Amino acid sequence: MATILDSVTMTEIPRDPSCGGDLPYVTHEGKLDVGGFTFHVYQLNNGQRIIPCEEVEGFFSAMLEAQED
């Protein structure tokens, strides 16, 4: 998975100065296209990359529906 995410072109996004604290925050965003489905990929300030769970659920739901047809 890391190799796939390494291929995503990431764009730096500005940090909202009102966000504070010790929690990780998004520094970059990009898009990953897989079989006609687009995932938003976000990179945090700690280097971790994340994909919203709603998009992953939508992808697998579509895959299951396609198998049922």
Biopython code that builds the backbone (N, CA, C, O; Angstrom):
import numpy as np
from Bio.PDB.StructureBuilder import StructureBuilder

atoms = [
    (1, "MET", "N", (0.817, -1.188, 0.000)),
    (1, "MET", "CA", (0.000, 0.000, 0.000)),
    (1, "MET", "C", (0.864, 1.256, 0.000)),
    (1, "MET", "O", (0.527, 2.246, -0.649)),
    (2, "ALA", "N", (1.976, 1.214, 0.729)),
    (2, "ALA", "CA", (2.856, 2.378, 0.785)),
    (2, "ALA", "C", (3.381, 2.733, -0.598)),
    (2, "ALA", "O", (3.501, 3.913, -0.927)),
    (3, "THR", "N", (3.696, 1.730, -1.412)),
    (3, "THR", "CA", (4.197, 1.989, -2.761)),
    (3, "THR", "C", (3.136, 2.683, -3.602)),
    (3, "THR", "O", (3.447, 3.593, -4.371)),
    (4, "ILE", "N", (1.892, 2.259, -3.460)),
    (4, "ILE", "CA", (0.800, 2.902, -4.209)),
    (4, "ILE", "C", (0.638, 4.343, -3.755)),
    (4, "ILE", "O", (0.509, 5.246, -4.581)),
    (5, "LEU", "N", (0.644, 4.561, -2.450)),
    (5, "LEU", "CA", (0.486, 5.923, -1.943)),
    (5, "LEU", "C", (1.676, 6.806, -2.289)),
    (5, "LEU", "O", (1.525, 8.020, -2.427)),
    (6, "ASP", "N", (2.866, 6.210, -2.434)),
    (6, "ASP", "CA", (4.043, 6.983, -2.850)),
    (6, "ASP", "C", (3.871, 7.557, -4.253)),
    (6, "ASP", "O", (4.493, 8.564, -4.591)),
    (7, "SER", "N", (3.029, 6.922, -5.070)),
    (7, "SER", "CA", (2.835, 7.381, -6.451)),
    (7, "SER", "C", (1.859, 8.550, -6.555)),
    (7, "SER", "O", (1.744, 9.155, -7.621)),
    (8, "VAL", "N", (1.155, 8.880, -5.476)),
    (8, "VAL", "CA", (0.171, 9.962, -5.495)),
    (8, "VAL", "C", (0.887, 11.305, -5.478)),
    (8, "VAL", "O", (1.766, 11.542, -4.650)),
    (9, "THR", "N", (0.501, 12.180, -6.403)),
    (9, "THR", "CA", (1.040, 13.534, -6.414)),
    (9, "THR", "C", (0.348, 14.330, -5.316)),
    (9, "THR", "O", (-0.867, 14.523, -5.337)),
    (10, "MET", "N", (1.134, 14.778, -4.373)),
    (10, "MET", "CA", (0.594, 15.495, -3.221)),
    (10, "MET", "C", (0.828, 16.995, -3.377)),
    (10, "MET", "O", (1.877, 17.433, -3.849)),
    (11, "THR", "N", (-0.173, 17.768, -2.971)),
    (11, "THR", "CA", (-0.101, 19.220, -3.012)),
    (11, "THR", "C", (-0.131, 19.752, -1.590)),
    (11, "THR", "O", (-0.994, 19.381, -0.795)),
    (12, "GLU", "N", (0.811, 20.616, -1.281)),
    (12, "GLU", "CA", (0.848, 21.192, 0.062)),
    (12, "GLU", "C", (-0.357, 22.097, 0.258)),
    (12, "GLU", "O", (-0.743, 22.837, -0.647)),
    (13, "ILE", "N", (-0.941, 22.035, 1.432)),
    (13, "ILE", "CA", (-2.067, 22.908, 1.742)),
    (13, "ILE", "C", (-1.699, 23.775, 2.941)),
    (13, "ILE", "O", (-0.965, 23.339, 3.828)),
    (14, "PRO", "N", (-2.211, 25.001, 2.964)),
    (14, "PRO", "CA", (-1.863, 25.889, 4.076)),
    (14, "PRO", "C", (-2.495, 25.413, 5.384)),
    (14, "PRO", "O", (-3.584, 24.839, 5.393)),
    (15, "ARG", "N", (-1.807, 25.656, 6.457)),
    (15, "ARG", "CA", (-2.312, 25.280, 7.779)),
    (15, "ARG", "C", (-3.113, 26.431, 8.355)),
    (15, "ARG", "O", (-2.701, 27.589, 8.295)),
    (16, "ASP", "N", (-4.250, 26.096, 8.906)),
    (16, "ASP", "CA", (-5.091, 27.084, 9.579)),
    (16, "ASP", "C", (-4.411, 27.446, 10.905)),
    (16, "ASP", "O", (-4.265, 26.592, 11.778)),
    (17, "PRO", "N", (-3.994, 28.710, 11.056)),
    (17, "PRO", "CA", (-3.264, 29.088, 12.272)),
    (17, "PRO", "C", (-4.099, 28.946, 13.545)),
    (17, "PRO", "O", (-3.541, 28.912, 14.642)),
    (18, "SER", "N", (-5.422, 28.861, 13.419)),
    (18, "SER", "CA", (-6.263, 28.721, 14.609)),
    (18, "SER", "C", (-6.244, 27.295, 15.155)),
    (18, "SER", "O", (-6.687, 27.047, 16.277)),
    (19, "CYS", "N", (-5.724, 26.355, 14.350)),
    (19, "CYS", "CA", (-5.623, 24.968, 14.809)),
    (19, "CYS", "C", (-4.387, 24.845, 15.685)),
    (19, "CYS", "O", (-3.278, 25.191, 15.276)),
    (20, "GLY", "N", (-4.591, 24.364, 16.854)),
    (20, "GLY", "CA", (-3.456, 24.226, 17.764)),
    (20, "GLY", "C", (-3.470, 22.865, 18.415)),
    (20, "GLY", "O", (-4.212, 21.967, 18.016)),
    (21, "GLY", "N", (-2.655, 22.735, 19.398)),
    (21, "GLY", "CA", (-2.600, 21.478, 20.135)),
    (21, "GLY", "C", (-1.568, 20.529, 19.573)),
    (21, "GLY", "O", (-0.795, 20.868, 18.677)),
    (22, "ASP", "N", (-1.579, 19.328, 20.126)),
    (22, "ASP", "CA", (-0.585, 18.326, 19.767)),
    (22, "ASP", "C", (-1.108, 17.296, 18.772)),
    (22, "ASP", "O", (-0.393, 16.356, 18.424)),
    (23, "LEU", "N", (-2.340, 17.461, 18.312)),
    (23, "LEU", "CA", (-2.900, 16.491, 17.375)),
    (23, "LEU", "C", (-2.270, 16.636, 15.996)),
    (23, "LEU", "O", (-1.906, 17.740, 15.590)),
    (24, "PRO", "N", (-2.138, 15.517, 15.268)),
    (24, "PRO", "CA", (-1.643, 15.601, 13.887)),
    (24, "PRO", "C", (-2.600, 16.431, 13.031)),
    (24, "PRO", "O", (-3.803, 16.476, 13.289)),
    (25, "TYR", "N", (-2.054, 17.079, 12.020)),
    (25, "TYR", "CA", (-2.870, 17.880, 11.115)),
    (25, "TYR", "C", (-2.436, 17.623, 9.679)),
    (25, "TYR", "O", (-1.317, 17.177, 9.424)),
    (26, "VAL", "N", (-3.335, 17.909, 8.751)),
    (26, "VAL", "CA", (-3.087, 17.668, 7.330)),
    (26, "VAL", "C", (-2.136, 18.718, 6.772)),
    (26, "VAL", "O", (-2.318, 19.916, 6.986)),
    (27, "THR", "N", (-1.111, 18.246, 6.047)),
    (27, "THR", "CA", (-0.163, 19.157, 5.408)),
    (27, "THR", "C", (-0.233, 19.083, 3.879)),
    (27, "THR", "O", (0.116, 20.043, 3.191)),
    (28, "HIS", "N", (-0.689, 17.931, 3.349)),
    (28, "HIS", "CA", (-0.739, 17.715, 1.905)),
    (28, "HIS", "C", (-1.991, 16.925, 1.546)),
    (28, "HIS", "O", (-2.528, 16.179, 2.365)),
    (29, "GLU", "N", (-2.445, 17.100, 0.314)),
    (29, "GLU", "CA", (-3.568, 16.314, -0.177)),
    (29, "GLU", "C", (-3.303, 15.888, -1.614)),
    (29, "GLU", "O", (-2.547, 16.532, -2.341)),
    (30, "GLY", "N", (-3.937, 14.793, -2.006)),
    (30, "GLY", "CA", (-3.806, 14.272, -3.362)),
    (30, "GLY", "C", (-4.965, 13.361, -3.679)),
    (30, "GLY", "O", (-5.843, 13.145, -2.844)),
    (31, "LYS", "N", (-4.971, 12.823, -4.890)),
    (31, "LYS", "CA", (-6.040, 11.921, -5.318)),
    (31, "LYS", "C", (-5.426, 10.662, -5.905)),
    (31, "LYS", "O", (-4.418, 10.709, -6.610)),
    (32, "LEU", "N", (-6.059, 9.536, -5.597)),
    (32, "LEU", "CA", (-5.637, 8.237, -6.090)),
    (32, "LEU", "C", (-6.798, 7.625, -6.856)),
    (32, "LEU", "O", (-7.874, 7.419, -6.294)),
    (33, "ASP", "N", (-6.588, 7.330, -8.143)),
    (33, "ASP", "CA", (-7.623, 6.718, -8.973)),
    (33, "ASP", "C", (-7.377, 5.220, -9.060)),
    (33, "ASP", "O", (-6.296, 4.771, -9.440)),
    (34, "VAL", "N", (-8.413, 4.452, -8.698)),
    (34, "VAL", "CA", (-8.341, 2.994, -8.738)),
    (34, "VAL", "C", (-9.599, 2.484, -9.430)),
    (34, "VAL", "O", (-10.697, 2.583, -8.882)),
    (35, "GLY", "N", (-9.441, 1.948, -10.613)),
    (35, "GLY", "CA", (-10.574, 1.345, -11.316)),
    (35, "GLY", "C", (-11.768, 2.266, -11.473)),
    (35, "GLY", "O", (-12.907, 1.826, -11.319)),
    (36, "GLY", "N", (-11.533, 3.523, -11.774)),
    (36, "GLY", "CA", (-12.619, 4.474, -11.962)),
    (36, "GLY", "C", (-13.151, 5.075, -10.670)),
    (36, "GLY", "O", (-14.102, 5.856, -10.697)),
    (37, "PHE", "N", (-12.563, 4.729, -9.571)),
    (37, "PHE", "CA", (-12.975, 5.266, -8.274)),
    (37, "PHE", "C", (-11.850, 6.164, -7.760)),
    (37, "PHE", "O", (-10.680, 5.784, -7.813)),
    (38, "THR", "N", (-12.198, 7.350, -7.265)),
    (38, "THR", "CA", (-11.191, 8.302, -6.789)),
    (38, "THR", "C", (-11.190, 8.368, -5.269)),
    (38, "THR", "O", (-12.223, 8.587, -4.636)),
    (39, "PHE", "N", (-10.013, 8.174, -4.703)),
    (39, "PHE", "CA", (-9.819, 8.315, -3.263)),
    (39, "PHE", "C", (-9.065, 9.614, -3.004)),
    (39, "PHE", "O", (-8.102, 9.926, -3.703)),
    (40, "HIS", "N", (-9.501, 10.368, -2.004)),
    (40, "HIS", "CA", (-8.722, 11.514, -1.539)),
    (40, "HIS", "C", (-7.696, 10.982, -0.548)),
    (40, "HIS", "O", (-8.030, 10.203, 0.344)),
    (41, "VAL", "N", (-6.461, 11.400, -0.708)),
    (41, "VAL", "CA", (-5.376, 10.973, 0.179)),
    (41, "VAL", "C", (-4.855, 12.215, 0.890)),
    (41, "VAL", "O", (-4.600, 13.244, 0.264)),
    (42, "TYR", "N", (-4.703, 12.106, 2.191)),
    (42, "TYR", "CA", (-4.195, 13.218, 2.989)),
    (42, "TYR", "C", (-2.945, 12.779, 3.720)),
    (42, "TYR", "O", (-2.874, 11.665, 4.239)),
    (43, "GLN", "N", (-1.953, 13.664, 3.759)),
    (43, "GLN", "CA", (-0.733, 13.388, 4.504)),
    (43, "GLN", "C", (-0.711, 14.284, 5.729)),
    (43, "GLN", "O", (-0.935, 15.491, 5.638)),
    (44, "LEU", "N", (-0.439, 13.681, 6.869)),
    (44, "LEU", "CA", (-0.383, 14.425, 8.122)),
    (44, "LEU", "C", (1.031, 14.925, 8.392)),
    (44, "LEU", "O", (1.986, 14.490, 7.750)),
    (45, "ASN", "N", (1.154, 15.835, 9.340)),
    (45, "ASN", "CA", (2.458, 16.406, 9.670)),
    (45, "ASN", "C", (3.421, 15.372, 10.243)),
    (45, "ASN", "O", (4.625, 15.621, 10.308)),
    (46, "ASN", "N", (2.908, 14.217, 10.658)),
    (46, "ASN", "CA", (3.780, 13.154, 11.160)),
    (46, "ASN", "C", (4.174, 12.157, 10.061)),
    (46, "ASN", "O", (4.818, 11.145, 10.337)),
    (47, "GLY", "N", (3.779, 12.452, 8.807)),
    (47, "GLY", "CA", (4.131, 11.607, 7.669)),
    (47, "GLY", "C", (3.099, 10.544, 7.342)),
    (47, "GLY", "O", (3.152, 9.951, 6.264)),
    (48, "GLN", "N", (2.165, 10.288, 8.240)),
    (48, "GLN", "CA", (1.122, 9.286, 7.999)),
    (48, "GLN", "C", (0.201, 9.759, 6.880)),
    (48, "GLN", "O", (-0.145, 10.937, 6.797)),
    (49, "ARG", "N", (-0.192, 8.810, 6.011)),
    (49, "ARG", "CA", (-1.141, 9.124, 4.944)),
    (49, "ARG", "C", (-2.452, 8.412, 5.239)),
    (49, "ARG", "O", (-2.467, 7.250, 5.646)),
    (50, "ILE", "N", (-3.542, 9.120, 5.031)),
    (50, "ILE", "CA", (-4.851, 8.565, 5.355)),
    (50, "ILE", "C", (-5.805, 8.746, 4.179)),
    (50, "ILE", "O", (-5.662, 9.660, 3.367)),
    (51, "ILE", "N", (-6.786, 7.840, 4.116)),
    (51, "ILE", "CA", (-7.871, 7.901, 3.133)),
    (51, "ILE", "C", (-9.155, 7.902, 3.950)),
    (51, "ILE", "O", (-9.301, 7.072, 4.848)),
    (52, "PRO", "N", (-10.098, 8.810, 3.668)),
    (52, "PRO", "CA", (-11.342, 8.847, 4.440)),
    (52, "PRO", "C", (-12.074, 7.501, 4.394)),
    (52, "PRO", "O", (-12.197, 6.886, 3.334)),
    (53, "CYS", "N", (-12.553, 7.058, 5.547)),
    (53, "CYS", "CA", (-13.201, 5.744, 5.640)),
    (53, "CYS", "C", (-14.460, 5.683, 4.777)),
    (53, "CYS", "O", (-14.797, 4.614, 4.268)),
    (54, "GLU", "N", (-15.159, 6.796, 4.603)),
    (54, "GLU", "CA", (-16.367, 6.800, 3.769)),
    (54, "GLU", "C", (-16.044, 6.427, 2.325)),
    (54, "GLU", "O", (-16.839, 5.762, 1.662)),
    (55, "GLU", "N", (-14.887, 6.852, 1.843)),
    (55, "GLU", "CA", (-14.498, 6.536, 0.472)),
    (55, "GLU", "C", (-14.101, 5.068, 0.340)),
    (55, "GLU", "O", (-14.401, 4.434, -0.672)),
    (56, "VAL", "N", (-13.435, 4.531, 1.343)),
    (56, "VAL", "CA", (-13.072, 3.112, 1.333)),
    (56, "VAL", "C", (-14.339, 2.257, 1.397)),
    (56, "VAL", "O", (-14.461, 1.274, 0.667)),
    (57, "GLU", "N", (-15.278, 2.628, 2.266)),
    (57, "GLU", "CA", (-16.548, 1.905, 2.368)),
    (57, "GLU", "C", (-17.310, 1.967, 1.053)),
    (57, "GLU", "O", (-17.861, 0.963, 0.602)),
    (58, "GLY", "N", (-17.342, 3.146, 0.436)),
    (58, "GLY", "CA", (-18.028, 3.294, -0.849)),
    (58, "GLY", "C", (-17.412, 2.415, -1.926)),
    (58, "GLY", "O", (-18.129, 1.829, -2.738)),
    (59, "PHE", "N", (-16.104, 2.321, -1.938)),
    (59, "PHE", "CA", (-15.402, 1.494, -2.910)),
    (59, "PHE", "C", (-15.784, 0.027, -2.746)),
    (59, "PHE", "O", (-16.145, -0.641, -3.715)),
    (60, "PHE", "N", (-15.701, -0.466, -1.510)),
    (60, "PHE", "CA", (-16.013, -1.877, -1.285)),
    (60, "PHE", "C", (-17.498, -2.177, -1.475)),
    (60, "PHE", "O", (-17.854, -3.266, -1.925)),
    (61, "SER", "N", (-18.355, -1.238, -1.144)),
    (61, "SER", "CA", (-19.788, -1.427, -1.398)),
    (61, "SER", "C", (-20.052, -1.556, -2.888)),
    (61, "SER", "O", (-20.836, -2.407, -3.309)),
    (62, "ALA", "N", (-19.408, -0.722, -3.687)),
    (62, "ALA", "CA", (-19.568, -0.788, -5.143)),
    (62, "ALA", "C", (-19.034, -2.115, -5.679)),
    (62, "ALA", "O", (-19.623, -2.701, -6.587)),
    (63, "MET", "N", (-17.922, -2.588, -5.119)),
    (63, "MET", "CA", (-17.357, -3.867, -5.549)),
    (63, "MET", "C", (-18.312, -5.017, -5.235)),
    (63, "MET", "O", (-18.501, -5.911, -6.059)),
    (64, "LEU", "N", (-18.909, -4.995, -4.053)),
    (64, "LEU", "CA", (-19.845, -6.045, -3.665)),
    (64, "LEU", "C", (-21.097, -6.016, -4.527)),
    (64, "LEU", "O", (-21.602, -7.068, -4.918)),
    (65, "GLU", "N", (-21.602, -4.826, -4.827)),
    (65, "GLU", "CA", (-22.778, -4.693, -5.675)),
    (65, "GLU", "C", (-22.493, -5.229, -7.074)),
    (65, "GLU", "O", (-23.345, -5.876, -7.683)),
    (66, "ALA", "N", (-21.298, -4.959, -7.578)),
    (66, "ALA", "CA", (-20.923, -5.437, -8.910)),
    (66, "ALA", "C", (-20.859, -6.964, -8.942)),
    (66, "ALA", "O", (-21.205, -7.577, -9.952)),
    (67, "GLN", "N", (-20.423, -7.573, -7.856)),
    (67, "GLN", "CA", (-20.355, -9.038, -7.789)),
    (67, "GLN", "C", (-21.749, -9.666, -7.732)),
    (67, "GLN", "O", (-21.966, -10.771, -8.228)),
    (68, "GLU", "N", (-22.688, -8.941, -7.120)),
    (68, "GLU", "CA", (-24.042, -9.462, -6.986)),
    (68, "GLU", "C", (-24.826, -9.403, -8.295)),
    (68, "GLU", "O", (-25.782, -10.155, -8.483)),
    (69, "ASP", "N", (-24.430, -8.529, -9.180)),
    (69, "ASP", "CA", (-25.144, -8.375, -10.471)),
    (69, "ASP", "C", (-24.815, -9.453, -11.451)),
    (69, "ASP", "O", (-25.335, -9.453, -12.566)),
]
sb = StructureBuilder()
sb.init_structure("model")
sb.init_model(0)
sb.init_chain("A")
sb.init_seg("    ")
for serial, (resi, resn, name, xyz) in enumerate(atoms, 1):
    if name == "N":
        sb.init_residue(resn, " ", resi, " ")
    sb.init_atom(name, np.array(xyz, "f"), 0.0, 1.0, " ", f" {name:<3s}", serial, name[0])
structure = sb.get_structure()
